[in-house]
Amino acid sequence: MKITNLSIKNQLTITFILISSIIIFVVTYFNFYSSIEQKKDSFIQNSLIEANLLAEFVVTPLIFDDIEGAEDILNKVTKDNNILNKVTKDNNILKIVIYDNNRNIFAQYNPSNILTPINKKFKGYYFDNKKSEFLNFGTLKILMPLNNLEKQYGTLYIEKSTEIITNILKKVFKDLIVFILILLFIIYIISTVLSNYLLKPILYLAKTSEEIAKTRDYKIRVTYNSKNEIASLYKAFNFLLVDIEKLTVNLENQVIYRTKELNNKKELLEKSLKDLKETQEQLIQSEKMSALGNLVSGLAHEVNTPLGNAITSSSIIQKESNHLLEDIKNNTLKRSIMESRLFILSESSHLLVRTLDYASNLIKSFKQISVDQITNDIREFNIKDYIKEIFLTNSNKLKSIPVKIIIKCEEDGLLIKTSPGVIAQIFNNLIQNSIIHGFNNFKNNARIKVIISSKKDMINIVYEDNGQGIDLNIKESVFEPFITTKRNSGGTGLGLNIVYNLIYQRLKGSLTLTSKKDVGTKFVIEIPKIYSNEEEI
């Protein structure tokens, strides 16, 4: 249950308890944390004092190589506690080792046979073998030099259990929990009494408000015999009732006026939406005609080269044929000359056939794509071959960069039934976008890759270039109309907006974009294999 669903009385009580609980928790936490640190520091200081006292006692046996004396001192420290004035009577010492200067064991107290290799770089003290148990600090390890008259004779190593600290802190923790629970219970009683006292006039005001809302009787007034803030609230509530009583007189007229105004605005919005759709359709048609014009211009330039080669080849064939006929008439034809002229005729004829075949394919592709863009008819076609024809009609622009084209299809002969004109318009805009934006002043090897795949009733087309990528400032709004970074260079900002609308509105598909600066841009297009509503095309 949400706290906002409770009564204001319960909310006030809960809020008061929560705030008090937070304050108590914070204070208790820092107090308990301070106690932990205090006990820990006290334990360390006492342990260091013991270690210093023990060091003073055992350095003499070490100097005189008295092993028995050293072991006797260690046994007395850990059992009788006479030497250290009963500082260690808690029996927390686990292990004491006296090392000579070569770090060899001179004497030790190790009843549990604890094997603890000592790090030669370790000096001072630290806690080791800390367990996951609550408030367990593990083992305190102390390492200090055994000196006499500023000369070191060895090293004293001590291990002590911290169980005594753990037990003390656990008891303190339990006492704190009991104290907190008692304190919270007292706070609950106090908060309940206070909320009843403070909220009584407010609850009365709320009950009166509910009654007015049900009866619509705005002549009711409330009274409160006091001069505090609640009295001001009652006074303000009465003023509001007076104002509401006046406002209700004109409310119906205002509702009628606003309703009429909203209806007028609705009609204007519907008309604006209709005009917007018509404008969008005109923009798409305009962009289509513009693309077709560019297609014609590119085709003329592209066909010019093979036709020029064909004219040159035919001229060479005519010239060599005339020379050959002249030599035959004059009976001056030699075998070597004939072979040479026939070789030239053969090469020229091959070049003529290739160039004319290329021009024929180019014109055929242009004819099919241009008709598709004008008619928008629905037909079945090979998607990979059709995309190749689109790139072929744009070859003049792509060669000027130049761009390497890679087209792959996971399924040979993959057929799709939709509007090829829409497909052509989409790819023409994507190619134009790559040329103008992706490969503008591009220094690396330009590449456009198209990967086609099929899954159930959908076609997935990935169009990717390795250009400059899309500027981060416009990446999120790149499909909106009139968004462009090339406005001063002739860019309209409509290309990708048209692509977006054609895919979503015409083909009922989806489009996603990923782009990274200086890495490239990728468009993932997903459309149905068979267009279901042909009338909308």
C-alpha positions as CSV (number, residue, x, y, z in Angstrom):
1,M,0.0,0.0,0.0
2,K,1.3,3.4,-0.9
3,I,1.7,5.9,1.9
4,T,-0.3,8.5,-0.1
5,N,-3.4,6.2,0.2
6,L,-3.3,6.5,4.0
7,S,-5.1,9.2,6.0
8,I,-3.3,12.4,6.9
9,K,-3.3,11.3,10.5
10,N,-1.5,8.1,9.7
11,Q,0.8,9.8,7.3
12,L,1.8,12.3,10.0
13,T,2.5,9.5,12.5
14,I,4.5,7.5,10.0
15,T,6.5,10.5,8.9
16,F,7.3,11.5,12.5
17,I,8.4,7.9,13.2
18,L,10.5,7.7,10.0
19,I,12.3,11.0,10.7
20,S,12.9,10.0,14.3
21,S,14.1,6.5,13.2
22,I,16.5,8.0,10.7
23,I,17.9,10.4,13.4
24,I,18.2,7.6,15.9
25,F,19.8,5.3,13.4
26,V,22.4,8.0,12.3
27,V,23.2,8.9,15.9
28,T,23.4,5.3,17.0
29,Y,25.5,4.3,14.0
30,F,28.1,7.0,14.6
31,N,28.1,6.3,18.3
32,F,28.5,2.6,17.8
33,Y,31.1,3.1,15.1
34,S,32.9,5.4,17.5
35,S,32.7,2.7,20.2
36,I,34.2,0.2,17.8
37,E,37.1,2.4,16.9
38,Q,37.6,3.3,20.6
39,K,37.6,-0.4,21.7
40,K,39.8,-1.3,18.8
41,D,42.3,1.5,19.5
42,S,42.3,0.6,23.2
43,F,43.0,-3.0,22.4
44,I,45.9,-2.0,20.1
45,Q,47.4,0.4,22.6
46,N,47.2,-2.2,25.4
47,S,48.7,-4.8,23.2
48,L,51.5,-2.5,22.1
49,I,52.2,-1.7,25.8
50,E,52.3,-5.5,26.6
51,A,54.6,-6.0,23.6
52,N,57.0,-3.3,24.7
53,L,57.1,-4.6,28.2
54,L,57.7,-8.1,27.0
55,A,60.4,-6.9,24.6
56,E,62.3,-5.4,27.6
57,F,62.2,-8.6,29.5
58,V,63.2,-11.0,26.7
59,V,66.0,-8.9,25.2
60,T,68.3,-9.9,28.0
61,P,68.0,-13.7,27.5
62,L,68.4,-13.1,23.8
63,I,71.6,-11.2,24.3
64,F,73.1,-13.9,26.6
65,D,71.7,-16.7,24.4
66,D,69.6,-18.0,27.3
67,I,66.9,-19.9,25.5
68,E,65.5,-21.5,28.8
69,G,65.3,-18.1,30.4
70,A,63.4,-16.7,27.4
71,E,61.0,-19.6,27.3
72,D,60.4,-19.3,31.1
73,I,59.5,-15.6,30.6
74,L,57.1,-16.5,27.8
75,N,55.4,-19.1,29.9
76,K,55.0,-16.8,32.8
77,V,53.6,-14.1,30.6
78,T,50.9,-16.4,29.1
79,K,50.1,-18.3,32.3
80,D,51.0,-16.5,35.5
81,N,50.9,-12.9,34.2
82,N,53.3,-11.9,36.9
83,I,55.9,-10.1,34.8
84,L,53.4,-7.9,33.0
85,N,51.4,-7.0,36.1
86,K,48.4,-9.1,34.9
87,V,47.9,-7.0,31.7
88,T,47.4,-10.2,29.7
89,K,45.2,-12.2,32.1
90,D,42.5,-12.3,29.4
91,N,44.6,-15.1,27.8
92,N,44.2,-13.6,24.3
93,I,47.8,-14.4,23.3
94,L,47.9,-17.1,20.7
95,K,51.5,-17.1,19.8
96,I,54.8,-15.4,20.8
97,V,58.0,-15.9,18.8
98,I,61.5,-14.4,19.4
99,Y,63.6,-14.2,16.3
100,D,67.3,-13.4,16.2
101,N,68.8,-11.0,13.6
102,N,68.9,-13.8,11.0
103,R,65.1,-14.3,11.5
104,N,65.8,-17.7,13.1
105,I,63.5,-18.8,15.9
106,F,65.2,-18.3,19.2
107,A,62.3,-19.1,21.5
108,Q,58.5,-19.3,21.2
109,Y,55.2,-19.8,22.9
110,N,52.9,-21.6,20.4
111,P,50.6,-24.1,22.2
112,S,48.3,-24.5,19.2
113,N,51.2,-25.0,16.7
114,I,50.1,-22.1,14.6
115,L,52.2,-21.9,11.4
116,T,52.5,-18.3,10.4
117,P,55.3,-17.3,7.9
118,I,56.4,-13.7,8.6
119,N,56.8,-11.1,5.8
120,K,60.2,-9.7,6.2
121,K,59.0,-6.3,5.0
122,F,56.2,-6.2,7.7
123,K,56.8,-3.8,10.6
124,G,54.5,-2.6,13.4
125,Y,51.0,-4.2,13.6
126,Y,48.0,-5.2,11.6
127,F,44.8,-7.3,11.7
128,D,44.8,-10.6,9.8
129,N,42.5,-13.6,9.1
130,K,39.4,-11.4,9.4
131,K,36.3,-13.6,9.3
132,S,32.8,-12.9,8.0
133,E,31.4,-13.1,11.5
134,F,29.8,-9.9,12.8
135,L,32.3,-7.6,14.5
136,N,35.1,-10.1,14.1
137,F,38.5,-8.4,13.6
138,G,40.5,-11.6,13.2
139,T,44.0,-11.8,14.7
140,L,46.2,-8.8,15.8
141,K,49.8,-9.4,14.7
142,I,52.6,-7.3,16.2
143,L,56.2,-7.2,15.1
144,M,58.8,-5.1,16.9
145,P,62.6,-4.9,17.2
146,L,64.4,-6.2,20.3
147,N,66.8,-3.4,21.1
148,N,69.3,-2.7,23.9
149,L,71.4,0.4,24.1
150,E,70.2,1.4,20.5
151,K,71.4,-2.0,19.1
152,Q,69.0,-4.5,17.7
153,Y,69.4,-8.1,18.8
154,G,66.4,-9.6,17.2
155,T,62.6,-9.3,16.6
156,L,59.6,-10.0,18.8
157,Y,56.4,-11.4,17.0
158,I,53.1,-11.6,18.8
159,E,49.7,-12.9,17.7
160,K,46.6,-12.0,19.8
161,S,43.0,-13.0,19.5
162,T,40.4,-10.2,19.2
163,E,37.6,-12.2,20.6
164,I,37.4,-10.1,23.8
165,I,36.6,-7.0,21.6
166,T,34.0,-8.9,19.6
167,N,32.2,-10.0,22.8
168,I,32.2,-6.5,24.3
169,L,30.9,-4.9,21.0
170,K,28.2,-7.6,20.6
171,K,26.9,-6.8,24.1
172,V,26.9,-3.1,23.3
173,F,25.1,-3.8,20.0
174,K,22.3,-5.8,21.7
175,D,21.9,-3.1,24.4
176,L,21.5,-0.5,21.6
177,I,18.9,-2.5,19.8
178,V,16.8,-2.8,23.0
179,F,17.2,0.9,23.6
180,I,16.2,1.8,20.0
181,L,13.1,-0.3,20.2
182,I,12.0,1.2,23.5
183,L,12.6,4.7,22.1
184,L,10.7,4.0,18.9
185,F,7.7,2.8,20.9
186,I,7.7,6.0,23.0
187,I,8.0,8.0,19.8
188,Y,5.0,6.2,18.4
189,I,2.8,6.9,21.4
190,I,3.8,10.6,21.4
191,S,3.3,11.0,17.6
192,T,-0.2,9.4,17.8
193,V,-1.3,11.8,20.6
194,L,0.1,14.8,18.8
195,S,-1.5,13.9,15.5
196,N,-4.9,13.5,17.1
197,Y,-4.6,16.9,18.8
198,L,-3.2,18.9,15.9
199,L,-5.3,17.4,13.1
200,K,-8.7,17.5,14.7
201,P,-9.7,21.0,13.2
202,I,-8.1,20.0,9.8
203,L,-10.1,16.8,9.7
204,Y,-13.3,18.8,10.5
205,L,-12.4,21.1,7.6
206,A,-11.9,18.1,5.3
207,K,-15.3,16.6,6.3
208,T,-17.0,19.9,5.6
209,S,-15.3,20.1,2.2
210,E,-16.6,16.6,1.3
211,E,-20.1,17.6,2.4
212,I,-20.0,20.8,0.2
213,A,-18.7,18.7,-2.8
214,K,-21.6,16.3,-2.5
215,T,-24.4,18.9,-1.9
216,R,-23.1,21.8,-4.0
217,D,-24.2,24.0,-1.2
218,Y,-21.7,26.9,-1.2
219,K,-23.5,28.8,1.5
220,I,-22.0,26.7,4.3
221,R,-19.4,28.4,6.4
222,V,-16.9,27.0,9.0
223,T,-15.8,28.6,12.3
224,Y,-12.8,28.1,14.6
225,N,-12.3,29.7,18.0
226,S,-8.7,30.5,17.9
227,K,-6.2,33.0,16.3
228,N,-3.5,30.6,15.1
229,E,-2.6,29.5,11.5
230,I,-5.6,27.1,11.4
231,A,-8.0,30.0,12.0
232,S,-6.4,31.8,9.0
233,L,-7.0,28.6,7.0
234,Y,-10.7,28.6,8.0
235,K,-11.0,32.2,7.1
236,A,-9.4,31.6,3.7
237,F,-11.7,28.6,3.1
238,N,-14.7,30.8,3.7
239,F,-13.4,33.4,1.3
240,L,-13.0,30.6,-1.3
241,L,-16.6,29.5,-0.8
242,V,-17.8,33.1,-1.4
243,D,-15.7,33.2,-4.6
244,I,-16.9,29.8,-5.8
245,E,-20.5,30.8,-5.2
246,K,-20.0,33.8,-7.5
247,L,-18.1,31.8,-10.1
248,T,-20.7,29.1,-10.4
249,V,-23.2,31.7,-11.8
250,N,-21.0,32.2,-15.0
251,L,-19.6,28.7,-15.2
252,E,-22.1,27.3,-17.7
253,N,-21.7,30.2,-20.1
254,Q,-17.9,29.8,-19.9
255,V,-18.3,26.1,-20.7
256,I,-20.4,26.8,-23.7
257,Y,-18.0,29.4,-25.0
258,R,-15.0,27.2,-24.5
259,T,-16.7,24.2,-26.1
260,K,-17.4,26.3,-29.2
261,E,-13.9,27.7,-29.3
262,L,-12.4,24.1,-29.0
263,N,-14.6,22.9,-31.9
264,N,-13.4,25.8,-34.1
265,K,-9.8,24.9,-33.2
266,K,-10.4,21.3,-33.9
267,E,-11.7,22.1,-37.4
268,L,-8.6,24.3,-38.0
269,L,-6.3,21.5,-36.8
270,E,-8.0,19.0,-39.1
271,K,-7.6,21.4,-42.0
272,S,-4.0,22.0,-41.1
273,L,-3.3,18.3,-40.9
274,K,-4.9,17.7,-44.3
275,D,-2.8,20.5,-45.8
276,L,0.3,19.0,-44.1
277,K,-0.3,15.6,-45.6
278,E,-0.8,17.2,-49.1
279,T,2.4,19.2,-48.7
280,Q,4.2,16.1,-47.6
281,E,3.0,14.2,-50.7
282,Q,4.1,17.2,-52.9
283,L,7.5,17.1,-51.3
284,I,7.9,13.4,-51.9
285,Q,6.8,13.9,-55.5
286,S,9.1,16.9,-55.9
287,E,12.0,14.9,-54.5
288,K,11.1,12.0,-56.8
289,M,11.2,14.2,-59.8
290,S,14.5,15.8,-58.6
291,A,16.0,12.4,-58.2
292,L,14.7,11.4,-61.7
293,G,16.3,14.5,-63.1
294,N,19.6,13.7,-61.5
295,L,19.2,10.2,-62.8
296,V,18.8,11.4,-66.4
297,S,21.8,13.7,-66.0
298,G,23.9,10.9,-64.6
299,L,22.8,8.5,-67.3
300,A,23.7,11.0,-70.1
301,H,27.1,11.4,-68.7
302,E,27.6,7.7,-68.0
303,V,26.3,6.6,-71.5
304,N,28.6,9.2,-73.2
305,T,31.7,7.2,-72.4
306,P,30.7,3.8,-73.8
307,L,29.2,5.5,-76.9
308,G,32.4,7.4,-77.4
309,N,34.3,4.1,-77.2
310,A,31.9,2.5,-79.6
311,I,32.4,5.3,-82.2
312,T,36.1,5.1,-81.8
313,S,36.0,1.3,-82.2
314,S,33.7,1.5,-85.3
315,S,36.0,4.0,-86.8
316,I,39.0,1.8,-86.3
317,I,37.1,-1.2,-87.8
318,Q,36.1,0.9,-90.8
319,K,39.6,2.2,-91.3
320,E,41.3,-1.2,-91.0
321,S,38.6,-2.9,-93.2
322,N,39.3,-0.3,-96.0
323,H,43.1,-0.9,-95.8
324,L,42.5,-4.6,-96.0
325,L,40.3,-4.3,-99.0
326,E,42.8,-2.0,-100.7
327,D,45.6,-4.4,-100.2
328,I,43.5,-7.3,-101.7
329,K,42.7,-5.2,-104.8
330,N,46.4,-4.2,-105.3
331,N,47.6,-7.8,-104.7
332,T,49.9,-6.4,-102.0
333,L,48.4,-8.3,-99.1
334,K,50.9,-10.1,-97.0
335,R,50.2,-12.7,-94.3
336,S,51.8,-10.7,-91.5
337,I,49.8,-7.5,-92.5
338,M,46.6,-9.5,-92.7
339,E,47.1,-11.1,-89.3
340,S,47.9,-7.6,-87.8
341,R,44.8,-6.0,-89.3
342,L,42.6,-8.9,-88.3
343,F,43.9,-8.7,-84.7
344,I,43.0,-5.0,-84.6
345,L,39.6,-5.7,-86.1
346,S,39.0,-8.4,-83.5
347,E,40.0,-6.3,-80.5
348,S,38.0,-3.3,-81.8
349,S,34.9,-5.4,-82.3
350,H,35.2,-6.9,-78.8
351,L,35.5,-3.4,-77.3
352,L,32.5,-2.3,-79.4
353,V,30.4,-5.2,-78.2
354,R,31.4,-4.6,-74.5
355,T,30.7,-0.9,-74.6
356,L,27.4,-1.2,-76.4
357,D,26.3,-4.0,-74.0
358,Y,27.2,-1.8,-71.0
359,A,25.3,1.1,-72.5
360,S,22.3,-1.2,-73.2
361,N,22.2,-2.5,-69.7
362,L,22.6,1.1,-68.3
363,I,19.7,2.3,-70.4
364,K,17.6,-0.8,-69.5
365,S,18.2,-0.1,-65.8
366,F,17.3,3.6,-66.2
367,K,14.2,2.8,-68.1
368,Q,12.9,0.3,-65.5
369,I,13.8,2.5,-62.5
370,S,12.4,5.7,-64.0
371,V,9.1,4.0,-64.9
372,D,8.9,2.5,-61.4
373,Q,9.4,5.9,-59.7
374,I,6.7,7.4,-61.8
375,T,4.0,4.7,-61.7
376,N,4.6,3.2,-58.2
377,D,3.1,0.0,-59.4
378,I,3.2,-3.2,-57.3
379,R,5.1,-6.1,-58.9
380,E,7.3,-9.0,-57.9
381,F,11.1,-8.6,-58.5
382,N,14.5,-9.8,-57.4
383,I,15.5,-7.4,-54.7
384,K,19.3,-7.9,-55.0
385,D,19.3,-7.4,-58.8
386,Y,17.1,-4.3,-58.5
387,I,19.3,-2.7,-55.9
388,K,22.3,-3.4,-58.2
389,E,20.4,-1.6,-61.0
390,I,19.9,1.4,-58.7
391,F,23.6,1.6,-57.9
392,L,24.3,1.2,-61.6
393,T,22.2,4.3,-62.4
394,N,24.1,6.2,-59.8
395,S,27.5,5.0,-60.9
396,N,28.5,8.3,-62.4
397,K,28.3,10.0,-59.0
398,L,29.9,7.1,-57.1
399,K,32.8,6.9,-59.5
400,S,33.7,10.5,-58.8
401,I,34.7,9.7,-55.2
402,P,35.3,6.7,-56.0
403,V,33.2,4.2,-53.9
404,K,33.5,0.5,-53.6
405,I,30.0,-1.2,-53.7
406,I,29.4,-4.5,-51.9
407,I,25.9,-6.1,-52.3
408,K,25.2,-9.5,-50.6
409,C,22.1,-11.5,-50.2
410,E,21.8,-14.5,-47.9
411,E,19.3,-16.2,-50.3
412,D,19.9,-16.4,-54.0
413,G,16.9,-15.3,-56.2
414,L,15.1,-13.6,-53.2
415,L,11.8,-12.2,-54.6
416,I,9.7,-9.4,-53.0
417,K,6.3,-8.1,-54.1
418,T,6.1,-4.3,-53.4
419,S,6.6,-1.0,-55.1
420,P,10.0,-0.9,-56.8
421,G,9.6,2.8,-57.3
422,V,9.5,3.4,-53.5
423,I,12.6,1.1,-53.1
424,A,14.4,3.1,-55.7
425,Q,13.5,6.4,-54.1
426,I,14.7,5.2,-50.7
427,F,18.1,4.0,-52.0
428,N,18.6,7.0,-54.2
429,N,18.2,9.2,-51.1
430,L,20.5,7.0,-49.0
431,I,23.1,7.0,-51.8
432,Q,22.8,10.8,-52.1
433,N,23.1,11.1,-48.3
434,S,26.4,9.0,-48.3
435,I,27.9,11.1,-51.2
436,I,27.0,14.5,-49.9
437,H,27.5,14.0,-46.2
438,G,29.4,10.7,-45.6
439,F,32.1,11.0,-48.2
440,N,32.5,14.8,-48.4
441,N,36.3,15.5,-48.4
442,F,36.8,11.8,-47.5
443,K,40.4,10.7,-47.5
444,N,40.1,7.0,-46.9
445,N,38.8,4.2,-49.2
446,A,35.1,4.8,-49.5
447,R,32.8,1.8,-49.2
448,I,29.0,1.2,-49.3
449,K,27.8,-2.3,-48.2
450,V,24.3,-3.6,-48.6
451,I,23.3,-6.9,-46.9
452,I,19.9,-8.5,-47.6
453,S,18.4,-11.2,-45.5
454,S,14.9,-12.8,-45.1
455,K,13.1,-13.9,-42.0
456,K,9.6,-15.3,-42.2
457,D,7.4,-12.6,-43.9
458,M,9.9,-9.8,-43.6
459,I,12.9,-8.6,-45.6
460,N,15.8,-7.1,-43.7
461,I,18.1,-4.7,-45.6
462,V,21.2,-3.2,-44.0
463,Y,22.7,-0.2,-45.8
464,E,26.1,0.8,-44.4
465,D,28.8,3.3,-45.4
466,N,32.2,3.9,-43.8
467,G,32.0,7.7,-44.1
468,Q,32.3,10.5,-41.6
469,G,29.1,9.6,-39.7
470,I,26.3,11.9,-38.5
471,D,27.0,15.0,-36.4
472,L,26.0,14.3,-32.8
473,N,24.2,17.7,-32.7
474,I,21.6,16.4,-35.2
475,K,21.7,12.7,-34.7
476,E,18.6,12.5,-32.6
477,S,16.5,14.7,-35.0
478,V,18.0,13.5,-38.3
479,F,14.7,12.1,-39.6
480,E,12.9,15.4,-39.0
481,P,12.2,17.6,-42.0
482,F,14.7,20.4,-43.0
483,I,17.4,19.1,-40.7
484,T,20.7,19.4,-42.6
485,T,24.4,20.4,-42.1
486,K,24.7,21.3,-45.8
487,R,22.1,24.0,-46.2
488,N,24.6,26.5,-47.7
489,S,25.7,23.7,-50.1
490,G,22.3,23.0,-51.6
491,G,21.0,20.5,-48.9
492,T,17.3,20.6,-48.2
493,G,17.1,18.4,-45.2
494,L,14.3,16.4,-46.7
495,G,16.2,13.3,-47.9
496,L,16.1,11.1,-44.7
497,N,12.7,12.5,-43.7
498,I,11.3,11.2,-47.0
499,V,13.1,7.9,-46.5
500,Y,11.5,7.6,-43.0
501,N,8.0,8.4,-44.3
502,L,8.3,6.0,-47.3
503,I,9.4,3.1,-45.1
504,Y,6.8,3.7,-42.3
505,Q,3.8,5.0,-44.2
506,R,4.1,3.5,-47.6
507,L,5.8,0.1,-47.0
508,K,4.6,-0.3,-43.4
509,G,8.1,-1.2,-42.3
510,S,10.6,0.0,-39.7
511,L,13.9,1.9,-39.8
512,T,16.7,2.1,-37.3
513,L,19.9,4.2,-37.4
514,T,23.3,3.8,-35.8
515,S,26.2,6.2,-36.5
516,K,29.6,6.9,-35.1
517,K,31.9,9.8,-35.8
518,D,34.6,8.9,-38.4
519,V,33.4,5.3,-38.4
520,G,30.3,5.4,-40.6
521,T,26.5,5.2,-40.7
522,K,24.2,2.2,-40.8
523,F,20.5,2.0,-41.7
524,V,18.6,-1.1,-40.9
525,I,15.4,-1.4,-42.9
526,E,12.7,-4.0,-42.3
527,I,9.7,-4.3,-44.7
528,P,7.2,-7.0,-45.5
529,K,7.9,-9.4,-48.4
530,I,4.5,-8.9,-49.8
531,Y,2.8,-5.5,-49.5
532,S,-0.7,-6.0,-48.1
533,N,-2.5,-2.8,-49.0
534,E,-1.7,-1.9,-52.6
535,E,-4.2,1.0,-52.7
536,E,-2.1,3.1,-50.4
537,I,0.9,3.0,-52.8
